[in-house]
Amino acid sequence: MRIAIIDTANQDLGLKIIFPEADYYSIINQFDRSFYYQRYHFETSGDLNKINDKTYDTLFVISPLYNTLKTYKGKNNTSYNADFDNAFQQVIEIINNSNFSNICIFDNYDYDYDPNIICDEHNIFRQNILFFKRNYSKIVDYKPNVFPFPYIIFGYRCNMDMLEYPREPENVKLDRLFFAGSLFTHVDEIYGVKRDRNDMIQKIQSVFPPGILLVANYEYELYMEEMGKSKFALDLLGCGDPNIRSFEIFSTGALRISQRSNLKWNFDEDFAGETYFDNEIDLLSKIQRLMQNPTLYNNCLRQQQYIVKKYMNANYLKKYVEDICIKQCQTIVLVTSVINISSNPLSYTNTRSVFSRKERFDQTRNTIISIRKNLPEAKIFLLECTELDNIEKYELKLMIDMFVNISDQNTENRDQLLSNIHSTSKTLGESTLTTFALQYLEENKIHYDRFVKLSGRYWINHHFNSVIFNNNQNIVAPAVGENGKLCCSFYQLNTKTAKRWCEFIKSAMNNWHCMHQDGFETLFWDYIQTMEPYQPILSVETIGVSGFIAVDGSYNEW
């Protein structure tokens, strides 16, 4: 992926640590990041004009989304920030005017709302946005495009930096519960949240005997040092979940004792039950048990260390985000089908097909079965152009996601389309089917990230490599034994390349020589030669498709 990160207020450098190859942009510089720029050898840019779908295929945005909403549920939002909103408007303009393969918005605000509310509020037109949310609650019903990602928050300290550069653990730790966080009472009547650390710490102090609890107000380095010397560190609820204190505790090696919340992490395993508490009495009881039972304490600490090491590192989180992007990318496989073959000859042979209607129907079924086996997540778009009986239609529709039969269309250009498809020019027929399909997807606003074309009656074979198809690459293969031609039976194009392919074909259809002298394989080759360097093409010798040539029944594979 070619990634641009826009951290609208320069609030958290964590994504740059996870994706060091990405270019980093900011609009508002809320913090002095010179220390981190030097440590990770990069600088930030404010030139957003560089961000477009020619330079990048993936856009990551970090923004406190709640701050950009003037109203929430019909009421004036007291947390609205005009500067943050103005910065986010610049991001929206980039999103609405570009065609990125992946758009991921990392919402680092405190609250647990579904971030999809911003799409309507801010008139964001793209429907393929993924949200990675800091405070992802177990009890909120989020839309399927929202995922937990509690690592990007805000402040000078960077959580990912603390996780990548933890403090050296102390060999001897003091038998105490340490707390040095800020004390406050946070009330937001508009959102309906109240977090009262003042009250909680007073209740805890009222039940704890002397010598166990240390509540201190130290400067940062001393407070981190004292935390590292403590067996236990208290993690009270902040304005949102998690708070930076959680990661500070992880980085010092103290055992985190956390006030229970509804936060969902980005993994299913959990910290030990003894490290969560519901109230001051529960907290005292668990601390006393942990102090009295060294084995229990060590088991809890090992579980914490295991989780932090396994899940809270740049390599794991990079794969976590990449896998979600890949899984959410929608693949549409177009199957162009001519089951009930015309009796018209082709320009180069009188025999259009040696296979019967039933054989062609069965071959088309096998085409679909091979797609389901090798591309199980894909949506199958079957484009037919001949008359079928109701049983044939019923059976095919059960196997696919979209079915269009041009011969059933009640449109003005139906007869012209069918005339092209069944003409003596195979190139004209292929061109008509391909442009019809791509225009149909466009006109019906059917989103796709990958457009795969597989000719009906052909099937995906054992040479198929799903790994190389599991991304937004443009993938083609040379025609067997012929220079200057590409295989048109099976290929993959990303959204932008597919749309341009449609326009290229439509232009070529006005050229008699292209339609009646050159083959469709040559036309595809010519199009690929027009690609810009920023639209890389992966050409593979064996793409993984087999089939029987219609005009003579010979077997071929690419």
LUMVO-978145 format. One line per 4 residues: number of its first residue (from 1); for each residue x, y, z of C-alpha. Coordinates in steps of 0.2 Angstrom, whole numbers, padded with zeros to 4 digits. Layout:
BEGIN
NUM) X,Y,Z  ...
END
This chain:
BEGIN
1) 0000,0000,0000  0006,0018,-0004  -0001,0027,0012  -0003,0045,0017
5) -0007,0048,0035  -0016,0065,0039  -0015,0068,0058  -0027,0083,0058
9) -0020,0090,0074  -0004,0081,0076  -0011,0072,0091  -0003,0055,0090
13) 0011,0048,0080  0007,0030,0083  0002,0026,0065  0018,0032,0058
17) 0027,0020,0070  0016,0006,0064  0017,0011,0046  0035,0019,0044
21) 0034,0018,0025  0019,0030,0025  0020,0049,0022  0015,0059,0037
25) 0004,0075,0035  -0003,0087,0048  -0014,0102,0047  -0014,0109,0065
29) 0002,0106,0075  -0005,0105,0093  0011,0098,0100  0030,0100,0098
33) 0035,0083,0090  0054,0086,0087  0059,0073,0099  0049,0060,0090
37) 0054,0066,0072  0072,0063,0077  0069,0046,0085  0060,0039,0070
41) 0069,0049,0057  0054,0058,0048  0046,0075,0047  0028,0080,0044
45) 0022,0090,0029  0007,0102,0028  0006,0102,0009  -0011,0092,0007
49) -0010,0096,-0012  0001,0081,-0013  -0012,0069,-0007  -0022,0061,-0021
53) -0026,0044,-0028  -0012,0046,-0041  0001,0047,-0027  -0007,0036,-0014
57) -0019,0021,-0014  -0023,0022,0004  -0027,0036,0016  -0026,0036,0035
61) -0034,0050,0044  -0033,0053,0063  -0046,0065,0070  -0056,0067,0086
65) -0072,0066,0077  -0084,0071,0091  -0075,0088,0091  -0080,0091,0073
69) -0099,0090,0076  -0108,0106,0079  -0123,0096,0086  -0126,0079,0093
73) -0143,0072,0093  -0151,0089,0089  -0142,0098,0103  -0127,0110,0103
77) -0111,0100,0106  -0101,0109,0120  -0086,0099,0114  -0086,0107,0096
81) -0069,0114,0091  -0070,0125,0075  -0051,0122,0072  -0053,0104,0072
85) -0068,0105,0061  -0060,0116,0048  -0045,0104,0047  -0057,0089,0045
89) -0066,0098,0031  -0050,0099,0021  -0049,0080,0023  -0067,0078,0017
93) -0063,0088,0001  -0048,0076,-0002  -0059,0061,0001  -0074,0067,-0010
97) -0062,0071,-0024  -0051,0056,-0025  -0054,0037,-0027  -0042,0029,-0014
101) -0043,0010,-0013  -0043,0011,0006  -0049,0025,0017  -0047,0022,0036
105) -0052,0035,0049  -0044,0033,0066  -0056,0041,0079  -0046,0046,0094
109) -0060,0055,0104  -0065,0049,0121  -0083,0043,0118  -0090,0027,0112
113) -0102,0033,0098  -0103,0025,0081  -0092,0036,0070  -0102,0033,0055
117) -0113,0048,0061  -0100,0060,0053  -0104,0054,0035  -0121,0062,0036
121) -0115,0077,0046  -0101,0081,0035  -0108,0075,0018  -0095,0062,0015
125) -0099,0053,-0001  -0088,0038,-0001  -0096,0022,0006  -0080,0012,0008
129) -0073,0021,0023  -0067,0010,0038  -0067,0017,0055  -0054,0012,0068
133) -0060,0017,0085  -0051,0021,0101  -0066,0019,0113  -0075,0004,0105
137) -0088,-0002,0118  -0094,-0020,0120  -0112,-0014,0123  -0113,-0002,0108
141) -0120,-0009,0091  -0108,-0003,0078  -0110,-0004,0060  -0099,-0018,0052
145) -0086,-0005,0046  -0080,0000,0063  -0066,-0009,0072  -0058,-0007,0089
149) -0041,0002,0089  -0037,0009,0106  -0019,0014,0103  -0021,0031,0095
153) -0026,0044,0108  -0019,0062,0110  -0006,0071,0120  0012,0074,0119
157) 0016,0056,0125  0014,0043,0111  0007,0026,0116  0015,0016,0103
161) 0032,0024,0107  0030,0018,0125  0026,0001,0119  0040,0000,0107
165) 0052,0008,0120  0047,0001,0137  0057,0006,0153  0069,-0007,0160
169) 0060,-0017,0173  0064,-0015,0191  0072,-0031,0199  0064,-0027,0216
173) 0047,-0020,0217  0038,-0012,0232  0022,-0020,0238  0011,-0005,0235
177) -0003,0002,0223  0003,0017,0215  -0007,0031,0207  -0001,0048,0200
181) -0015,0052,0187  -0024,0068,0186  -0040,0070,0197  -0055,0078,0190
185) -0074,0077,0188  -0080,0076,0169  -0098,0079,0165  -0105,0080,0148
189) -0124,0082,0149  -0126,0082,0130  -0118,0065,0127  -0123,0059,0144
193) -0107,0054,0152  -0100,0057,0169  -0083,0052,0175  -0078,0057,0193
197) -0060,0052,0198  -0061,0064,0213  -0075,0054,0221  -0067,0037,0216
201) -0050,0041,0224  -0058,0048,0240  -0068,0031,0242  -0052,0021,0239
205) -0042,0031,0251  -0056,0029,0264  -0055,0010,0265  -0036,0007,0262
209) -0025,0004,0277  -0009,0015,0278  0006,0010,0268  -0003,0001,0253
213) -0009,0015,0242  0002,0029,0236  -0006,0044,0228  0007,0056,0222
217) 0009,0071,0211  0026,0070,0203  0034,0077,0187  0033,0065,0173
221) 0050,0056,0173  0049,0053,0192  0031,0047,0191  0036,0034,0178
225) 0051,0029,0189  0040,0027,0204  0027,0017,0195  0040,0005,0188
229) 0046,0002,0206  0028,-0003,0211  0020,-0020,0210  0003,-0012,0206
233) -0002,0003,0197  -0020,0010,0198  -0029,0014,0181  -0045,0024,0185
237) -0057,0028,0171  -0053,0044,0162  -0065,0054,0151  -0063,0040,0138
241) -0057,0022,0137  -0043,0018,0137  -0033,0032,0144  -0014,0035,0142
245) -0011,0029,0159  -0015,0011,0154  0000,0011,0142  0011,0020,0154
249) 0008,0006,0166  0011,-0007,0152  0028,0001,0148  0034,0001,0166
253) 0031,-0017,0170  0019,-0014,0185  0003,-0024,0186  -0011,-0014,0179
257) -0026,-0014,0191  -0040,-0006,0181  -0057,0000,0185  -0069,-0010,0175
261) -0076,-0003,0159  -0085,-0009,0143  -0069,-0006,0132  -0066,-0019,0119
265) -0048,-0022,0114  -0043,-0028,0096  -0041,-0046,0102  -0052,-0058,0111
269) -0040,-0064,0125  -0041,-0054,0141  -0031,-0048,0156  -0033,-0059,0172
273) -0050,-0056,0181  -0040,-0052,0197  -0034,-0036,0189  -0052,-0028,0186
277) -0062,-0020,0200  -0079,-0013,0202  -0078,-0002,0217  -0067,0002,0232
281) -0071,-0013,0242  -0068,-0025,0227  -0051,-0016,0224  -0045,-0018,0242
285) -0050,-0036,0242  -0041,-0040,0226  -0025,-0031,0231  -0025,-0040,0247
289) -0026,-0057,0239  -0013,-0052,0226  -0001,-0047,0240  -0004,-0062,0250
293) -0002,-0074,0235  0014,-0072,0225  0009,-0086,0213  -0007,-0077,0209
297) 0002,-0060,0207  0015,-0068,0195  0002,-0077,0185  -0008,-0061,0183
301) 0008,-0051,0178  0013,-0065,0165  -0004,-0064,0157  -0002,-0045,0156
305) 0016,-0047,0148  0010,-0060,0136  -0005,-0049,0130  0006,-0034,0128
309) 0020,-0043,0119  0008,-0053,0107  -0004,-0039,0103  0003,-0022,0107
313) 0017,-0021,0095  0019,-0012,0078  0021,-0028,0068  0005,-0036,0074
317) -0005,-0020,0073  0001,-0017,0055  -0005,-0034,0050  -0021,-0031,0060
321) -0025,-0015,0050  -0019,-0022,0033  -0030,-0038,0035  -0046,-0028,0039
325) -0042,-0017,0023  -0040,-0032,0012  -0055,-0041,0020  -0066,-0026,0018
329) -0061,-0023,0000  -0075,-0029,-0011  -0071,-0040,-0026  -0084,-0042,-0040
333) -0081,-0056,-0053  -0089,-0053,-0069  -0093,-0069,-0079  -0098,-0065,-0097
337) -0109,-0078,-0103  -0116,-0084,-0120  -0125,-0100,-0116  -0138,-0101,-0130
341) -0126,-0098,-0144  -0130,-0089,-0160  -0130,-0098,-0177  -0121,-0083,-0185
345) -0103,-0086,-0191  -0087,-0077,-0184  -0076,-0068,-0196  -0063,-0081,-0195
349) -0074,-0097,-0194  -0091,-0103,-0198  -0092,-0113,-0182  -0096,-0102,-0167
353) -0096,-0116,-0154  -0093,-0135,-0155  -0103,-0136,-0138  -0121,-0139,-0136
357) -0132,-0127,-0126  -0133,-0140,-0111  -0114,-0142,-0112  -0111,-0123,-0112
361) -0124,-0121,-0097  -0114,-0135,-0087  -0098,-0126,-0091  -0104,-0110,-0085
365) -0110,-0118,-0069  -0092,-0125,-0066  -0086,-0107,-0069  -0096,-0101,-0055
369) -0091,-0116,-0044  -0073,-0112,-0046  -0075,-0094,-0041  -0084,-0099,-0025
373) -0070,-0111,-0021  -0055,-0099,-0025  -0063,-0082,-0021  -0076,-0086,-0008
377) -0078,-0068,-0003  -0081,-0061,-0020  -0098,-0056,-0027  -0102,-0064,-0043
381) -0110,-0054,-0057  -0116,-0066,-0071  -0120,-0056,-0087  -0129,-0067,-0100
385) -0135,-0061,-0117  -0146,-0075,-0124  -0163,-0082,-0120  -0164,-0095,-0106
389) -0178,-0104,-0099  -0185,-0102,-0081  -0176,-0117,-0074  -0159,-0112,-0081
393) -0162,-0094,-0074  -0167,-0101,-0057  -0153,-0113,-0055  -0140,-0099,-0060
397) -0147,-0086,-0049  -0146,-0098,-0034  -0127,-0098,-0037  -0123,-0080,-0039
401) -0125,-0063,-0032  -0130,-0052,-0047  -0139,-0058,-0063  -0142,-0048,-0079
405) -0148,-0054,-0095  -0146,-0042,-0109  -0159,-0051,-0120  -0172,-0048,-0106
409) -0168,-0029,-0105  -0182,-0017,-0110  -0171,-0003,-0116  -0169,0006,-0132
413) -0152,0000,-0136  -0156,-0019,-0132  -0156,-0024,-0151  -0140,-0015,-0155
417) -0131,-0023,-0140  -0137,-0040,-0145  -0132,-0037,-0163  -0115,-0032,-0158
421) -0113,-0047,-0146  -0119,-0060,-0160  -0110,-0051,-0174  -0095,-0058,-0184
425) -0083,-0048,-0174  -0079,-0057,-0158  -0069,-0041,-0152  -0085,-0031,-0154
429) -0095,-0044,-0144  -0082,-0044,-0130  -0081,-0025,-0130  -0100,-0024,-0129
433) -0101,-0036,-0114  -0087,-0028,-0104  -0093,-0010,-0106  -0111,-0015,-0102
437) -0105,-0023,-0086  -0094,-0009,-0080  -0107,0004,-0085  -0120,-0006,-0075
441) -0110,-0006,-0060  -0107,0013,-0061  -0125,0017,-0065  -0131,0007,-0051
445) -0118,0013,-0038  -0112,-0004,-0035  -0095,-0002,-0026  -0080,-0013,-0029
449) -0062,-0012,-0026  -0057,-0026,-0037  -0064,-0030,-0054  -0061,-0048,-0059
453) -0066,-0054,-0076  -0068,-0072,-0080  -0075,-0078,-0096  -0090,-0090,-0095
457) -0086,-0109,-0097  -0068,-0106,-0091  -0063,-0111,-0073  -0050,-0106,-0060
461) -0037,-0120,-0060  -0025,-0126,-0047  -0011,-0114,-0053  -0022,-0100,-0046
465) -0013,-0090,-0032  -0025,-0082,-0021  -0011,-0072,-0012  -0007,-0061,-0026
469) -0026,-0058,-0030  -0029,-0053,-0012  -0025,-0035,-0014  -0029,-0021,-0026
473) -0016,-0025,-0039  -0019,-0025,-0058  -0015,-0042,-0063  -0014,-0049,-0081
477) -0006,-0063,-0090  0001,-0064,-0108  -0009,-0073,-0121  -0002,-0090,-0124
481) 0012,-0090,-0137  0008,-0073,-0144  0017,-0056,-0142  0008,-0040,-0140
485) -0008,-0048,-0133  -0015,-0052,-0116  -0026,-0065,-0109  -0044,-0058,-0109
489) -0052,-0074,-0101  -0046,-0069,-0083  -0039,-0053,-0076  -0040,-0042,-0061
493) -0041,-0023,-0061  -0043,-0010,-0047  -0058,0002,-0047  -0049,0016,-0056
497) -0041,0005,-0069  -0057,-0004,-0073  -0066,0013,-0076  -0053,0019,-0088
501) -0053,0002,-0096  -0072,0005,-0100  -0068,0022,-0107  -0054,0015,-0118
505) -0065,0001,-0125  -0079,0013,-0129  -0067,0024,-0138  -0060,0009,-0148
509) -0078,0004,-0153  -0078,0019,-0164  -0063,0012,-0174  -0068,-0001,-0187
513) -0050,-0008,-0188  -0049,-0011,-0169  -0066,-0020,-0169  -0064,-0030,-0185
517) -0045,-0033,-0188  -0037,-0032,-0171  -0042,-0045,-0157  -0048,-0041,-0140
521) -0032,-0047,-0133  -0023,-0034,-0143  -0035,-0021,-0137  -0032,-0026,-0119
525) -0013,-0025,-0122  -0014,-0008,-0130  -0024,-0002,-0115  -0011,-0008,-0102
529) 0003,0001,-0112  -0006,0017,-0108  -0005,0015,-0089  0005,0027,-0079
533) 0019,0022,-0067  0009,0025,-0052  -0003,0012,-0058  0008,-0004,-0057
537) 0003,-0019,-0067  0008,-0037,-0061  0011,-0048,-0076  0011,-0066,-0072
541) 0016,-0080,-0084  0002,-0092,-0076  -0013,-0083,-0070  -0023,-0099,-0066
545) -0037,-0102,-0078  -0042,-0116,-0090  -0055,-0118,-0103  -0060,-0126,-0119
549) -0059,-0115,-0135  -0077,-0114,-0141  -0073,-0114,-0160  -0064,-0131,-0160
553) -0065,-0138,-0142  -0046,-0138,-0139  -0040,-0136,-0121  -0030,-0121,-0115
557) -0024,-0114,-0099  -0015,-0098,-0094
END
